[in-house]
Amino acid sequence: MDILSNVPAMRDVALRLRAGGRRLAFVPTMGALHEGHLSLMRLAREHADAVVASIFVNPTQFGPSDDFAAYPRNLERDCALLRSASVEAVFAPEPRAVYPAGFRSHVEVAGLSDVLIGAHRPGHFRGVATVVLKLLHVVQPDVAVFGWKDAQQLVILKRMVEDLDVPVAIVGAPIVREPDGLAMSSRNVRLDARARAAAPAISRGLRDAANLAASGERSAVRLVGAVRRAIEDAPPLSIDRIDLVSAEDLSPVESAEREALLLVSARVHVEGQPDVLLIDNLHLPARMPAASAA
């Protein structure tokens, strides 16, 4: 497995991996890998002949109150996991290789980046879109795989590659969960025992909402309320926001008649550390029209 730290070397390896018409898949990560990331690698392999992953904690997507310094980093362990997943190459640059002196260009997906989580984290999705576009230009994959856990991010990136005619197929991967339902996240390692015990309330609330939807309930007020009750009953969790939105353009909806996303972000207090932001979501397919009587 090749481990590259600069753009020219990564481009050379990517060119070799694409030789002879082979399909190349790319999985961007910020490291601190877990089984959820490895599931992305496996899905990428299903779509391509070779897989490249990146490990880069992107400073431009962290705000002043975010946890950039505390974000877990262990390159040696991450590379071992990627090697076990048969990844052909890893791009692990330093920030100066991605943002050299004089860098001043940015990508903003208007109307999608400044709503929901983006409304509370100004510049976050601008940083995400910018670094992903740069990485796509460096690796030039046929397919790029992202997890549905970051649903707003996935919608933004799909819009970006379509608007800018980037020749890559974006594939969304299902959320991978711990046995108690908590969505796998690199931030979970920062949870102390009390916070870890409370965190699955998020997925319990989403499961309650899913059961309501399965019984025919599509009201935003009731679906959001189910999640809210579960989280409010689980201190030290606190709600950041809960939204029912269109899966196409993230606009708020009052009823999930069409394909929708129930998005949750919550903060959990950990003694002696900044609060940890946890996100999760539920995909609600469009309501099927009632069958007409024969």
C-alpha positions as CSV (number, residue, x, y, z in Angstrom):
1,M,0.0,0.0,0.0
2,D,1.4,3.4,-1.0
3,I,1.3,6.2,1.6
4,L,1.6,9.6,-0.1
5,S,2.0,13.0,1.5
6,N,2.2,15.4,-1.5
7,V,0.0,16.1,-4.5
8,P,2.4,15.1,-7.4
9,A,3.1,11.7,-5.8
10,M,-0.6,11.1,-5.3
11,R,-1.4,12.0,-8.8
12,D,1.3,9.7,-10.2
13,V,0.0,6.7,-8.1
14,A,-3.6,7.5,-9.1
15,L,-2.6,7.6,-12.8
16,R,-0.9,4.2,-12.4
17,L,-4.0,2.7,-10.6
18,R,-6.3,3.9,-13.5
19,A,-4.0,2.5,-16.2
20,G,-5.6,0.2,-18.7
21,G,-9.1,1.5,-18.1
22,R,-9.3,0.3,-14.5
23,R,-12.0,2.1,-12.4
24,L,-10.7,4.0,-9.3
25,A,-12.8,4.6,-6.2
26,F,-11.9,7.2,-3.6
27,V,-12.9,7.5,0.1
28,P,-12.0,10.7,1.9
29,T,-11.7,10.5,5.7
30,M,-10.3,12.5,8.5
31,G,-8.8,9.4,10.1
32,A,-9.5,7.9,13.5
33,L,-11.0,5.1,11.5
34,H,-13.6,2.6,12.7
35,E,-15.8,-0.1,11.2
36,G,-18.0,2.6,9.6
37,H,-15.1,3.8,7.6
38,L,-14.1,0.2,6.6
39,S,-17.6,-0.4,5.4
40,L,-17.0,2.6,3.0
41,M,-13.9,0.9,1.7
42,R,-15.7,-2.3,1.1
43,L,-18.5,-0.5,-0.8
44,A,-15.9,1.4,-2.8
45,R,-14.3,-1.9,-3.8
46,E,-17.7,-3.0,-5.2
47,H,-17.7,-0.1,-7.5
48,A,-14.1,-0.1,-8.7
49,D,-10.9,-2.1,-9.4
50,A,-8.8,-0.1,-7.0
51,V,-9.4,2.1,-3.9
52,V,-7.7,5.2,-2.7
53,A,-8.4,6.7,0.8
54,S,-7.3,10.0,2.2
55,I,-6.6,10.9,5.8
56,F,-6.7,14.6,6.4
57,V,-8.0,16.5,9.4
58,N,-9.2,19.5,7.4
59,P,-8.7,22.7,9.4
60,T,-10.9,24.9,7.2
61,Q,-14.1,23.1,8.3
62,F,-13.5,23.7,12.0
63,G,-14.8,26.9,13.6
64,P,-13.3,28.7,16.6
65,S,-15.4,26.8,19.1
66,D,-15.0,23.4,17.4
67,D,-12.7,20.6,18.4
68,F,-9.9,20.7,15.8
69,A,-7.1,20.3,18.3
70,A,-8.9,17.5,20.1
71,Y,-9.8,15.6,17.0
72,P,-8.2,12.1,17.4
73,R,-5.2,11.3,15.2
74,N,-3.4,8.0,14.8
75,L,-1.9,7.7,11.3
76,E,-0.1,4.4,12.0
77,R,-3.2,2.7,13.3
78,D,-5.3,4.1,10.5
79,C,-2.9,2.9,7.8
80,A,-2.8,-0.6,9.3
81,L,-6.6,-0.7,9.1
82,L,-6.6,0.5,5.5
83,R,-4.0,-2.1,4.6
84,S,-6.1,-4.8,6.1
85,A,-9.0,-3.5,3.9
86,S,-6.8,-3.9,0.8
87,V,-6.7,-0.2,0.0
88,E,-4.1,0.4,-2.7
89,A,-3.0,3.9,-1.7
90,V,-3.5,6.5,1.1
91,F,-3.2,10.2,0.7
92,A,-2.1,11.7,4.0
93,P,-0.9,15.3,3.4
94,E,0.0,18.0,5.9
95,P,-2.2,21.1,5.8
96,R,0.5,23.1,3.9
97,A,0.4,20.6,1.1
98,V,-3.4,21.2,0.7
99,Y,-3.4,24.9,1.5
100,P,-0.1,26.3,0.4
101,A,1.0,29.9,1.1
102,G,-1.2,32.3,-0.7
103,F,-4.2,30.0,-1.0
104,R,-7.5,32.0,-1.2
105,S,-10.0,30.1,-3.3
106,H,-13.1,28.5,-1.8
107,V,-16.2,26.6,-2.9
108,E,-19.6,27.5,-1.4
109,V,-22.8,25.6,-2.4
110,A,-25.3,28.4,-1.8
111,G,-28.6,27.6,-0.1
112,L,-27.4,24.2,1.2
113,S,-24.2,25.1,3.1
114,D,-25.7,27.9,5.3
115,V,-28.8,26.0,6.6
116,L,-29.3,23.4,9.4
117,I,-25.9,22.6,10.9
118,G,-24.3,25.1,8.6
119,A,-26.4,27.9,10.2
120,H,-24.6,27.2,13.5
121,R,-21.2,26.5,12.0
122,P,-20.5,29.3,9.6
123,G,-17.9,28.2,7.0
124,H,-18.0,24.6,7.9
125,F,-19.5,23.3,4.7
126,R,-17.5,25.8,2.7
127,G,-14.4,24.1,4.1
128,V,-15.8,20.6,3.4
129,A,-16.7,21.4,-0.2
130,T,-13.4,23.1,-0.9
131,V,-11.2,20.3,0.4
132,V,-13.3,17.6,-1.3
133,L,-13.1,19.3,-4.6
134,K,-9.4,19.6,-4.2
135,L,-9.1,16.0,-3.3
136,L,-11.2,14.9,-6.3
137,H,-9.0,16.9,-8.6
138,V,-5.9,15.3,-7.1
139,V,-7.1,11.6,-7.2
140,Q,-9.4,11.9,-10.2
141,P,-11.5,8.9,-9.2
142,D,-14.4,7.4,-11.1
143,V,-16.4,7.0,-7.9
144,A,-16.3,8.7,-4.5
145,V,-18.0,7.1,-1.4
146,F,-19.4,9.1,1.5
147,G,-21.5,7.9,4.5
148,W,-25.1,8.9,4.9
149,K,-24.5,9.7,8.5
150,D,-23.3,13.1,7.3
151,A,-26.5,13.5,5.3
152,Q,-26.3,17.3,4.8
153,Q,-22.7,16.9,3.6
154,L,-23.7,14.2,1.1
155,V,-26.5,16.4,-0.4
156,I,-24.1,19.3,-0.7
157,L,-21.4,17.3,-2.4
158,K,-23.8,15.7,-4.8
159,R,-25.0,19.2,-5.8
160,M,-21.4,20.5,-6.1
161,V,-20.2,17.8,-8.5
162,E,-23.3,18.2,-10.6
163,D,-23.1,22.0,-10.7
164,L,-19.4,22.0,-11.5
165,D,-19.4,19.1,-13.9
166,V,-16.9,17.0,-11.9
167,P,-16.7,13.6,-13.7
168,V,-17.2,11.5,-10.6
169,A,-20.2,9.4,-9.3
170,I,-21.0,10.1,-5.7
171,V,-22.2,7.0,-3.8
172,G,-23.8,7.2,-0.4
173,A,-23.2,4.4,2.1
174,P,-25.6,3.3,4.9
175,I,-25.0,4.4,8.5
176,V,-23.1,1.8,10.5
177,R,-24.1,1.5,14.2
178,E,-22.8,0.1,17.4
179,P,-24.8,-2.8,19.0
180,D,-26.8,-0.3,21.1
181,G,-27.7,1.8,18.0
182,L,-25.2,4.7,18.4
183,A,-24.0,5.8,14.9
184,M,-20.3,5.1,14.6
185,S,-18.2,8.2,14.7
186,S,-14.6,9.1,15.3
187,R,-15.8,11.4,18.0
188,N,-17.3,8.6,20.0
189,V,-13.9,7.8,21.5
190,R,-14.1,11.2,23.4
191,L,-17.2,10.2,25.3
192,D,-16.8,9.3,29.0
193,A,-18.8,6.6,30.5
194,R,-21.8,8.8,31.4
195,A,-21.9,10.5,28.0
196,R,-21.5,7.1,26.2
197,A,-24.4,5.7,28.1
198,A,-26.6,8.6,27.2
199,A,-25.7,8.9,23.5
200,P,-27.8,6.0,22.2
201,A,-30.9,8.1,23.1
202,I,-30.4,9.8,19.7
203,S,-30.9,6.5,17.7
204,R,-33.7,5.5,20.1
205,G,-35.5,8.6,19.2
206,L,-35.0,8.1,15.5
207,R,-36.2,4.5,15.9
208,D,-39.4,5.8,17.6
209,A,-39.9,8.2,14.7
210,A,-39.3,5.4,12.2
211,N,-42.0,3.3,14.0
212,L,-44.4,6.2,13.8
213,A,-43.7,6.7,10.1
214,A,-44.2,3.0,9.5
215,S,-47.6,3.3,11.0
216,G,-48.5,6.1,8.7
217,E,-47.5,9.2,10.6
218,R,-45.8,11.9,8.4
219,S,-46.2,15.0,10.5
220,A,-43.0,16.9,11.1
221,V,-44.2,18.0,14.6
222,R,-44.9,14.4,15.7
223,L,-41.8,12.9,14.1
224,V,-39.5,15.6,15.5
225,G,-41.3,15.3,18.9
226,A,-40.5,11.6,19.2
227,V,-36.8,12.3,18.8
228,R,-36.9,15.3,21.1
229,R,-38.5,13.3,23.9
230,A,-35.9,10.6,23.8
231,I,-33.0,13.1,23.9
232,E,-34.5,15.3,26.6
233,D,-34.8,12.2,28.8
234,A,-31.1,11.5,28.5
235,P,-28.8,14.1,30.2
236,P,-26.0,15.0,29.6
237,L,-27.3,15.1,26.0
238,S,-28.7,18.4,24.8
239,I,-30.5,19.1,21.5
240,D,-28.6,21.2,19.0
241,R,-31.4,20.9,16.4
242,I,-33.9,18.4,14.9
243,D,-35.3,19.0,11.4
244,L,-37.5,17.3,8.9
245,V,-36.3,18.3,5.4
246,S,-36.5,17.4,1.8
247,A,-33.9,14.9,0.8
248,E,-33.4,16.7,-2.5
249,D,-32.7,20.3,-1.4
250,L,-32.8,20.3,2.5
251,S,-35.8,22.7,2.6
252,P,-38.0,22.2,5.6
253,V,-41.2,20.2,5.2
254,E,-44.3,20.0,7.4
255,S,-45.1,16.5,6.3
256,A,-42.9,13.7,4.8
257,E,-45.1,13.0,1.8
258,R,-42.0,13.0,-0.5
259,E,-38.6,11.6,0.2
260,A,-37.3,13.3,3.4
261,L,-34.6,13.3,6.0
262,L,-35.1,13.6,9.7
263,L,-31.8,15.2,10.8
264,V,-30.5,15.3,14.4
265,S,-27.6,17.0,15.9
266,A,-27.0,16.9,19.7
267,R,-24.2,17.9,22.0
268,V,-23.0,15.8,24.9
269,H,-21.1,17.3,27.8
270,V,-17.9,15.5,28.7
271,E,-16.2,16.6,31.9
272,G,-13.1,18.6,31.3
273,Q,-13.5,18.7,27.5
274,P,-15.4,20.7,24.9
275,D,-18.8,19.4,24.3
276,V,-18.9,16.6,21.6
277,L,-21.3,17.1,18.7
278,L,-23.1,14.0,17.6
279,I,-25.2,13.7,14.4
280,D,-27.6,11.1,13.1
281,N,-30.5,10.9,10.7
282,L,-33.4,8.8,9.4
283,H,-34.2,8.5,5.7
284,L,-37.9,8.5,5.0
285,P,-38.9,7.3,1.5
286,A,-41.8,9.0,-0.2
287,R,-45.2,7.9,0.9
288,M,-46.5,5.4,-1.6
289,P,-49.9,6.3,-3.0
290,A,-52.7,4.2,-1.7
291,A,-53.7,1.4,-4.1
292,S,-57.0,1.9,-5.8
293,A,-59.7,-0.6,-5.2
294,A,-60.1,-3.2,-7.8
